[in-house]
């Protein structure tokens, strides 16, 4: 039986997880530069303590651009992590932070629970955010993997 640590580095589970999360970060980061996405992000982020200060300073598109740069940066660093563990560690930390922040919206955003129902019946916002549980797990895996590769 082959475990992740025994698999050839070119074809192991880490590569698939890394590729998947990189595609997500690059794709979502790119979308933050589009006006429709900037408006969508504003609906959740504008009243959130961590992002709210950016809107008066940078405007809707500027705030979204900052988030997009951070997401693209995380994706690039995670991609580099396959070859450079420290870059992967930093990128994975950024990913963990990203998904902890988005999951914290479960406590503040409207539409988490479906109208007329109780938790765990998720509304559209809750369903959108629920995927971040799995994405957080991927980033945590890559974080611990990078840490292990830096200090064996």
N, C-alpha and C positions, 0 to 999 in steps of 0.2 A: 504494500500500500504506500502511495506517495503522498507526503504532506507538503505543505507550501514551502517549508524550509528546504526540502529535499528536491524540489522541482528545479529544472534548469531556469536560470534567471530570465531567459528570453521568452519563456512560455509558462509563466506561473500566474496564479490568481492575482498577485499584486499588479501585474501588468494590465490585466483586464479591469480591475478596480480603478487603477490610476487613469487608464484611458477613458473610462466612463465618466469619472468625476471631472476630468480635464475638459471633456466635450461639454458637459453641463455648465461648468464655470465660464468657459469661453463663449458659449452660446448665450447664456443668460446675461453675461457681462456685455456682450455686443448689443443685446436687445435694450439695455438701459440707455443707449444712445438714441433710441427711437422715441419720438414724441408720444406715441400711444402707450408705450411701456412706462415712460416717465410719469405720465398722468396716473397710470395704474398703481405704480409704486407710491405715489403721493398719497393715495387714499389710505394706505396703511402707515406709511413712514412719517408723514408730516406732523402727526400729533404724538409721535413716539419720542421719548426724551433723548435717545441717542442720535436721532436724525433731524429732529424738529428745528434745531438751531441753523441747519444748512439752508433751509428754504428761504428765510428772509435774506440771507447773505448771498446765496447763489441762484435762487429761483428754482423752479420745478426741474428744468432740464439740467441745470448745473448740479443740483443735488443728485439727480439720477446718474449723471456722468461720473461723479465721485464714486458712487456705489459700483458703477460699471468698471471703473479703473481698478478698484479693489478686487472685484470678482475676476477680471482678466488676469490681474497680477497673481492671485491665488492659483488660477489655472496654469499659468506659465511656470510658476515655482513648483507646483505638484508635478507637472510634466518633466521638469528638469530633475526632479527627485529620483527618477529611475536611474540616473547616472550620478547625480550629486546629492547625497543624502541630506546635507544641511539645507539645501534649497527645498527639498521635499519636506523637511521638518517645518520650515517656516511656512511653506504653502499649506501644509496640513493644519498647522496652528491657525492660519487665516481661515481655512475651511471650517474648522471646529468653531471658531468665533462666529463666523457667518451663520452657521446653522443653529448655534445656541441663541443668537439674536433673533433669527426668524422664528424659532420655536417659542421664544418668549412672547411673540405676538399672540399666542394662544390665550394669554391672559389679558390682552388689551384690545385686540381687533374685533370689530363687529363681524357677525356672520360665522363665528366659529361653530356654534351649535345650530342645527337646522331649526328654523322657526317652527314653533309649536311642538318641539320635541325636547328631550333632555339629553345631556351627554351620556353616551358616546355617539349620538346621531349627529354627524358632522354636517355643517352647511358648506357652501362652496369655498369659503375662505379656509375653514378647517380642513377640508379635503386637500386643498392646495398646499397647506402647510404640513400636513401629515407626512408627505413624502420626505420632508427634511429629517425625519427620524432615521430613515435609512441612509440618507446622504451624510448625516452626522456620524453614523456608525462607520461608513467608508473612510471618512476623514480621520476618525480616531484610529482605525486600523492602520492607515498610512502613516499617521503620526508615530504610533508605537513601533512600526516597522522601521521608519527612518531613524528613530532614536536608537533602536537596536543595531542598526547598520553603522551608526556614528560611533557608538561605544559598545563594542561587542563584549 
